[in-house]
Amino acid sequence: MSISFAVWAMMGLAFWHFAVLVPDRFWGGIIGAFVAVAGALASSLLLPEPGVPRENPPGVAEAIWAIPGAIAGLVASYLYGAHRDRAQGIVRT
């Protein structure tokens, strides 16, 4: 097990904290935005090449690869939550 997993999870948590700055339309609320951590882990395992890097301790590059997945997780959770709100007739201001 590499320390890279901890780095990736922390990057996902960092982006999850930014979720408080946008209107709460996330699927499952602010906890639903926690999907950012799963996205960060997924993208980091796939980019730049599938698998866990062998470098220990991890460098900055390992942390950077978590960003696209964290953002994708937040966007997916937000869009799905907004879609569910519209379908149920919920209007948030």
Backbone as a printed PyTorch tensor [residue, N CA C, xyz], in Angstrom:
tensor([[[  0.8620,  -1.1790,   0.0000],
         [  0.0000,   0.0000,   0.0000],
         [  0.9020,   1.2340,   0.0000]],

        [[  0.5420,   2.1540,  -0.7950],
         [  1.3450,   3.3560,  -0.9480],
         [  0.6890,   4.5260,  -0.2220]],

        [[  1.4790,   5.4660,   0.1800],
         [  0.9700,   6.6770,   0.8220],
         [  0.2040,   7.5300,  -0.1890]],

        [[  0.3220,   7.1680,  -1.4660],
         [ -0.3880,   7.9010,  -2.5170],
         [ -1.8920,   7.9070,  -2.2680]],

        [[ -2.4410,   6.8240,  -1.7310],
         [ -3.8780,   6.7860,  -1.4580],
         [ -4.2810,   7.8810,  -0.4790]],

        [[ -3.4550,   8.1140,   0.5250],
         [ -3.7490,   9.1730,   1.4930],
         [ -3.6760,  10.5450,   0.8210]],

        [[ -2.6990,  10.7260,  -0.0390],
         [ -2.5670,  12.0020,  -0.7560],
         [ -3.7980,  12.2340,  -1.6350]],

        [[ -4.2360,  11.2040,  -2.3510],
         [ -5.3970,  11.3360,  -3.2310],
         [ -6.6570,  11.6260,  -2.4320]],

        [[ -6.8340,  10.9530,  -1.3250],
         [ -8.0260,  11.1820,  -0.4940],
         [ -8.0150,  12.5980,   0.0800]],

        [[ -6.8710,  13.0910,   0.4770],
         [ -6.7820,  14.4480,   1.0090],
         [ -7.0890,  15.4920,  -0.0710]],

        [[ -6.6860,  15.2210,  -1.3030],
         [ -7.0290,  16.1410,  -2.3910],
         [ -8.5420,  16.1440,  -2.6150]],

        [[ -9.1600,  14.9740,  -2.5650],
         [-10.6110,  14.9030,  -2.6910],
         [-11.3030,  15.6420,  -1.5620]],

        [[-10.8000,  15.5010,  -0.3440],
         [-11.3720,  16.2310,   0.7980],
         [-11.2050,  17.7360,   0.6410]],

        [[-10.0780,  18.1510,   0.1070],
         [ -9.8520,  19.5800,  -0.0950],
         [-10.8830,  20.1570,  -1.0650]],

        [[-11.1440,  19.4480,  -2.1350],
         [-12.1430,  19.9380,  -3.0890],
         [-13.5450,  19.8280,  -2.5240]],

        [[-13.7910,  18.8400,  -1.6780],
         [-15.0980,  18.6960,  -1.0320],
         [-15.3810,  19.9290,  -0.1750]],

        [[-14.3660,  20.4820,   0.4610],
         [-14.5710,  21.6620,   1.2910],
         [-15.0070,  22.8660,   0.4640]],

        [[-14.6590,  22.9150,  -0.7910],
         [-15.1060,  24.0150,  -1.6470],
         [-16.6000,  23.9310,  -1.9540]],

        [[-17.2180,  22.7920,  -1.6800],
         [-18.6370,  22.6090,  -1.9720],
         [-19.5140,  23.5450,  -1.1460]],

        [[-19.0130,  24.0570,  -0.0420],
         [-19.8210,  24.9790,   0.7650],
         [-19.9400,  26.3480,   0.1040]],

        [[-19.1730,  26.6030,  -0.9300],
         [-19.1940,  27.8960,  -1.5940],
         [-20.2230,  27.9920,  -2.7170]],

        [[-20.8570,  26.8840,  -3.0580],
         [-21.8590,  26.8810,  -4.1230],
         [-23.2180,  26.5170,  -3.5240]],

        [[-24.3180,  26.8580,  -4.2070],
         [-25.6400,  26.4960,  -3.6750],
         [-25.7560,  24.9890,  -3.4670]],

        [[-26.4500,  24.6020,  -2.4100],
         [-26.5410,  23.1860,  -2.0440],
         [-27.5770,  22.4720,  -2.8920]],

        [[-27.1390,  22.0110,  -4.0480],
         [-27.9800,  21.1950,  -4.9220],
         [-27.3500,  19.8300,  -5.1360]],

        [[-26.3850,  19.5030,  -4.2880],
         [-25.7140,  18.2170,  -4.4110],
         [-26.6640,  17.0980,  -4.0460]],

        [[-26.5250,  15.9800,  -4.7330],
         [-27.3190,  14.8030,  -4.4190],
         [-26.9110,  14.3320,  -3.0280]],

        [[-27.8430,  14.3340,  -2.0920],
         [-27.5380,  13.9620,  -0.7170],
         [-27.0080,  15.1120,   0.1130]],

        [[-27.1090,  16.3300,  -0.4020],
         [-26.6300,  17.4880,   0.3490],
         [-25.1180,  17.5870,   0.3320]],

        [[-24.5950,  18.2660,   1.3240],
         [-23.1520,  18.4770,   1.3730],
         [-22.4120,  17.1570,   1.5580]],

        [[-23.0430,  16.1880,   2.1920],
         [-22.4180,  14.8740,   2.3360],
         [-22.3780,  14.1660,   0.9800]],

        [[-23.3640,  14.4280,   0.1200],
         [-23.3550,  13.8650,  -1.2200],
         [-22.1900,  14.3830,  -2.0520]],

        [[-21.7150,  15.5790,  -1.7030],
         [-20.5620,  16.1330,  -2.4080],
         [-19.2850,  15.3730,  -2.0580]],

        [[-19.3600,  14.5150,  -1.0590],
         [-18.2250,  13.7060,  -0.6520],
         [-17.8050,  12.7390,  -1.7590]],

        [[-18.6170,  12.6750,  -2.8120],
         [-18.2790,  11.8690,  -3.9900],
         [-16.9560,  12.3530,  -4.5870]],

        [[-16.5600,  13.5700,  -4.2400],
         [-15.2880,  14.1040,  -4.7290],
         [-14.1230,  13.2130,  -4.3220]],

        [[-14.1980,  12.6130,  -3.1510],
         [-13.1110,  11.7440,  -2.7000],
         [-13.0350,  10.4980,  -3.5760]],

        [[-14.1870,   9.9100,  -3.8760],
         [-14.2050,   8.7350,  -4.7440],
         [-13.6950,   9.0800,  -6.1370]],

        [[-14.0890,  10.2420,  -6.6340],
         [-13.6080,  10.6750,  -7.9410],
         [-12.1090,  10.9030,  -7.9540]],

        [[-11.5960,  11.4820,  -6.8750],
         [-10.1500,  11.7170,  -6.7920],
         [ -9.3920,  10.3960,  -6.7760]],

        [[ -9.8880,   9.4310,  -6.0270],
         [ -9.2290,   8.1260,  -5.9820],
         [ -9.2910,   7.4270,  -7.3420]],

        [[-10.4470,   7.5140,  -7.9930],
         [-10.6120,   6.8450,  -9.2910],
         [ -9.6940,   7.4400, -10.3480]],

        [[ -9.6820,   8.7760, -10.4410],
         [ -8.8470,   9.3790, -11.4860],
         [ -7.3670,   9.1720, -11.2080]],

        [[ -6.9880,   9.1610,  -9.9510],
         [ -5.5830,   8.9700,  -9.6210],
         [ -5.1050,   7.5600,  -9.9340]],

        [[ -5.9970,   6.5950,  -9.7820],
         [ -5.6160,   5.2230, -10.1220],
         [ -5.5080,   5.0210, -11.6330]],

        [[ -6.2430,   5.8220, -12.3940],
         [ -6.2490,   5.6560, -13.8480],
         [ -5.2570,   6.5500, -14.5790]],

        [[ -4.9200,   7.7130, -14.0030],
         [ -4.0480,   8.6670, -14.6740],
         [ -2.6940,   8.7110, -13.9980]],

        [[ -1.6380,   8.9460, -14.6320],
         [ -1.3850,   8.9790, -16.0530],
         [ -1.3070,   7.5790, -16.6460]],

        [[ -1.1220,   6.5850, -15.7980],
         [ -1.1710,   5.1880, -16.2370],
         [ -1.8450,   4.4050, -15.1160]],

        [[ -2.6290,   3.3990, -15.4610],
         [ -3.3620,   2.6530, -14.4330],
         [ -2.4350,   2.0140, -13.3950]],

        [[ -2.8650,   2.1010, -12.1480],
         [ -2.1080,   1.4670, -11.0750],
         [ -1.6110,   2.4560, -10.0480]],

        [[ -0.9650,   1.9190,  -9.0480],
         [ -0.4050,   2.7150,  -7.9580],
         [  1.0530,   3.0240,  -8.2820]],

        [[  1.4470,   4.2970,  -8.1770],
         [  2.8380,   4.6350,  -8.4800],
         [  3.7970,   4.0070,  -7.4640]],

        [[  4.9870,   3.7090,  -7.9090],
         [  5.9700,   3.0570,  -7.0490],
         [  6.8040,   4.0540,  -6.2480]],

        [[  6.7490,   5.3340,  -6.6260],
         [  7.5340,   6.3330,  -5.9200],
         [  6.9960,   6.5090,  -4.5070]],

        [[  7.8820,   6.4610,  -3.5450],
         [  7.4790,   6.6720,  -2.1640],
         [  8.5820,   7.4590,  -1.4890]],

        [[  8.3710,   8.6270,  -1.0320],
         [  7.1020,   9.3210,  -0.8820],
         [  6.6230,   9.8930,  -2.2110]],

        [[  5.2880,  10.0700,  -2.3270],
         [  4.7410,  10.5840,  -3.5790],
         [  5.1300,  12.0440,  -3.7860]],

        [[  5.1850,  12.4250,  -5.0350],
         [  5.5140,  13.8000,  -5.3680],
         [  4.2670,  14.6150,  -5.6360]],

        [[  4.4840,  15.8120,  -6.1030],
         [  3.3720,  16.7150,  -6.4050],
         [  2.5350,  16.1660,  -7.5540]],

        [[  3.1520,  15.4690,  -8.4790],
         [  2.4260,  14.9320,  -9.6340],
         [  1.3100,  13.9910,  -9.2030]],

        [[  1.5490,  13.1890,  -8.1730],
         [  0.5070,  12.2840,  -7.6990],
         [ -0.6940,  13.0530,  -7.1560]],

        [[ -0.4390,  14.1690,  -6.5170],
         [ -1.5380,  14.9830,  -5.9930],
         [ -2.3140,  15.6540,  -7.1200]],

        [[ -1.6210,  16.0700,  -8.1600],
         [ -2.2670,  16.7610,  -9.2830],
         [ -3.2450,  15.8460, -10.0030]],

        [[ -2.9330,  14.5610, -10.1170],
         [ -3.7980,  13.6440, -10.8550],
         [ -5.1290,  13.4070, -10.1530]],

        [[ -5.2680,  13.8130,  -8.9060],
         [ -6.5280,  13.6490,  -8.1860],
         [ -7.5190,  14.7600,  -8.5090]],

        [[ -7.0450,  15.8730,  -9.0190],
         [ -7.9090,  17.0420,  -9.2390],
         [ -9.0140,  16.7840, -10.2680]],

        [[ -8.7360,  16.2230, -11.4490],
         [ -9.8340,  16.0170, -12.4090],
         [-10.9450,  15.1260, -11.8700]],

        [[-10.5960,  14.0920, -11.1360],
         [-11.6110,  13.2000, -10.5890],
         [-12.4270,  13.8510,  -9.4970]],

        [[-11.7780,  14.6550,  -8.6570],
         [-12.4950,  15.3640,  -7.5960],
         [-13.5080,  16.3360,  -8.1950]],

        [[-13.0860,  17.0680,  -9.2070],
         [-14.0010,  18.0140,  -9.8590],
         [-15.1200,  17.2750, -10.5690]],

        [[-14.7950,  16.1840, -11.2450],
         [-15.8250,  15.4000, -11.9370],
         [-16.8390,  14.8260, -10.9470]],

        [[-16.3770,  14.3680,  -9.7960],
         [-17.2910,  13.8550,  -8.7770],
         [-18.2190,  14.9290,  -8.2530]],

        [[-17.6900,  16.1220,  -8.0120],
         [-18.5220,  17.2310,  -7.5440],
         [-19.5450,  17.6390,  -8.5990]],

        [[-19.1030,  17.7350,  -9.8400],
         [-20.0140,  18.1330, -10.9210],
         [-21.1130,  17.0960, -11.1090]],

        [[-20.7630,  15.8190, -11.0900],
         [-21.7670,  14.7640, -11.2610],
         [-22.7880,  14.7800, -10.1330]],

        [[-22.3230,  14.9310,  -8.9020],
         [-23.2330,  14.9720,  -7.7580],
         [-24.1360,  16.1930,  -7.8250]],

        [[-23.5840,  17.3360,  -8.2410],
         [-24.3530,  18.5700,  -8.3370],
         [-25.4110,  18.4760,  -9.4370]],

        [[-25.0160,  18.0020, -10.6110],
         [-25.9640,  17.9120, -11.7180],
         [-27.0860,  16.9280, -11.4290]],

        [[-26.7500,  15.7930, -10.8210],
         [-27.7820,  14.8160, -10.4960],
         [-28.7160,  15.3600,  -9.4160]],

        [[-28.1700,  16.0340,  -8.4260],
         [-29.0020,  16.6350,  -7.3800],
         [-29.9130,  17.7200,  -7.9250]],

        [[-29.4060,  18.5570,  -8.8230],
         [-30.2280,  19.6000,  -9.4340],
         [-31.3270,  18.9800, -10.2960]],

        [[-30.9980,  17.9060, -10.9920],
         [-31.9960,  17.2060, -11.8080],
         [-33.1040,  16.6320, -10.9300]],

        [[-32.7330,  16.0230,  -9.8190],
         [-33.7420,  15.4600,  -8.9080],
         [-34.6150,  16.5580,  -8.3020]],

        [[-34.0120,  17.6930,  -7.9660],
         [-34.8000,  18.8040,  -7.4310],
         [-35.8270,  19.2840,  -8.4480]],

        [[-35.3980,  19.4410,  -9.6990],
         [-36.3350,  19.8870, -10.7400],
         [-37.4460,  18.8670, -10.9520]],

        [[-37.0970,  17.5830, -10.9410],
         [-38.0840,  16.5250, -11.1590],
         [-39.1190,  16.4900, -10.0300]],

        [[-38.7100,  16.8400,  -8.8150],
         [-39.6230,  16.8260,  -7.6720],
         [-40.2940,  18.1780,  -7.4530]],

        [[-39.9700,  19.1560,  -8.2730],
         [-40.5730,  20.4720,  -8.1630],
         [-40.0040,  21.3170,  -7.0230]],

        [[-38.8340,  20.9900,  -6.5540],
         [-38.2040,  21.7450,  -5.4680],
         [-37.4710,  22.9350,  -6.0660]],

        [[-37.7680,  24.1190,  -5.5470],
         [-37.1200,  25.3350,  -6.0160],
         [-36.2280,  25.8550,  -4.8920]],

        [[-34.9490,  25.9630,  -5.1690],
         [-34.0130,  26.4920,  -4.1760],
         [-33.5220,  27.8380,  -4.6700]],

        [[-33.4500,  28.7720,  -3.7700],
         [-32.9890,  30.1120,  -4.1580],
         [-31.6200,  30.3950,  -3.6300]]])
